[in-house]
Amino acid sequence: MDEKRISALFEDAVRDVPAPTFDTGDISAESARLTRKRNGLLAGSALGFALLVGGAATGVALFSGPVAGTGNDSAAVASAPAPEANETLGEYEISGEGAQDRAGTTTDLPRSTPKQGLDPGERRG
């Protein structure tokens, strides 16, 4: 086939195209409609998320009981019995000064851990 015949076929193909059924106004209107729809979905999702988080926070606040330091539970904390000391010691645990390990030997432990680089009797000035 030669180039003239190919160009004639392309020109004939273009002439047979029907007229468009829409114009630029239709395209702009559809774009605006889709933008409003997208923004509505985004706003609805944000509202749903806010309601979900608010409901969860409210549920936790209502069902978790009083919070320490609010003033409502200070009497209950003051009257609560002190926890008992752990009476049983693990294999490598010792309790306080003069404690005995499992072998029965008494160890003298200082009351507090000395600061780094100081002897137990020294105080940092």
C-alpha angles and dihedrals in degrees: 000000000000127000095252093057092048092050090049090053091050092049091051090050091053093051092057095059114117121234116269117260094213137049138200091278091059091049092050092048093050091047091052091047092052091047091054090048092050092048091049092053091049093049091047092050092050091049091049092049092049091050091048094050092044092050092048092049091048091049092051092047093049099044102036096071129228120341118234113255098027093111094242096088101038093098091050092050093047093051095044113111117250114254115258119248119257104264097191121066128207123239095273099029126108128181122226130303120342093015120160122228123215092276090059097246117139118233126198110218126184116247093237135021111257120240116260112281096012131105115240092255096049124091126206110244 
